[in-house]
């Protein structure tokens, strides 16, 4: 699995619409509205690097209202959620 983090600058008047359009794309798992220089972050998760071309420049960058993007490729994922889920397999829920 390849994960890309895409920072998105959008037209101010259409941030909500851009976020919804990007979130609806195949390969995009989440979209966050953020503060700072960028307006949105999209998490793109695909099976291989070659699929990134289809998702990011092929579809995401063509969403109306996107002014600019910056893409970062993750080398490795460190997720507390994923680790907890892996170690909890087969264990009863603690209520």
C-alpha positions in Angstrom: 0.0 0.0 0.0 1.3 3.4 -1.0 0.2 6.5 1.0 0.5 10.0 -0.4 -0.3 13.2 1.6 -1.6 15.9 -0.7 -1.7 19.5 0.5 -4.3 21.5 -1.3 -4.9 25.2 -1.9 -8.4 25.9 -2.9 -10.5 28.9 -3.9 -11.8 30.3 -0.6 -15.4 30.4 -1.8 -15.4 26.7 -2.7 -13.3 24.9 0.0 -16.3 22.8 1.1 -17.2 21.8 -2.4 -13.6 21.0 -3.3 -13.3 18.9 -0.1 -16.4 16.9 -0.9 -15.3 16.3 -4.6 -11.8 15.2 -3.6 -13.2 12.9 -0.8 -15.4 11.2 -3.4 -12.5 10.2 -5.6 -11.4 6.6 -5.7 -8.1 6.3 -3.9 -8.8 9.1 -1.5 -9.4 7.8 2.0 -9.8 11.1 3.9 -9.9 14.8 3.4 -9.2 17.2 6.3 -9.8 21.0 6.4 -6.8 22.6 8.1 -5.3 25.9 9.1 -2.2 27.5 7.7 -0.9 28.0 4.2 -3.0 25.2 2.7 -6.8 24.7 3.0 -7.1 20.9 2.8 -5.1 17.7 3.2 -6.1 14.6 1.3 -4.8 11.1 2.2 -4.4 9.0 -0.9 -4.0 5.3 -0.5 -3.4 3.1 -3.5 -1.8 -0.4 -4.2 1.2 0.9 -6.1 3.1 4.0 -7.1 1.9 3.8 -10.7 -1.7 4.4 -9.4 -0.7 7.7 -7.9 -0.5 9.1 -11.4 -4.2 8.2 -12.1 -5.4 9.6 -8.8 -3.4 12.8 -8.2 -2.6 14.4 -11.5 -5.2 12.4 -13.3 -8.3 13.3 -11.2 -7.5 15.2 -8.0 -5.7 18.1 -9.6 -8.5 18.5 -12.1 -11.2 19.2 -9.4 -12.7 22.6 -10.0 -11.6 25.1 -7.4 -8.2 23.6 -6.7 -5.5 26.3 -7.2 -2.3 24.4 -6.2 -1.2 21.1 -4.6 1.9 19.7 -3.0 2.3 15.9 -2.7 4.4 14.0 -0.2 4.9 10.2 -0.4 5.0 8.3 2.9 7.8 5.8 3.4 6.3 4.1 6.4 3.1 4.4 8.5 3.3 4.7 12.2 -0.3 4.6 13.6 -1.3 4.1 17.1 -4.8 3.1 15.9 -3.3 0.4 13.6 -1.0 -1.0 16.3 -3.8 -1.2 18.9 -6.1 -3.0 16.3 -3.3 -5.5 15.5 -2.7 -6.3 19.2 -6.4 -6.5 20.0 -7.1 -9.3 17.5 -8.9 -12.1 19.4 -9.1 -10.3 22.7 -12.4 -9.6 24.3 -13.5 -6.0 24.4 -12.9 -4.3 27.7 -16.0 -2.3 28.7 
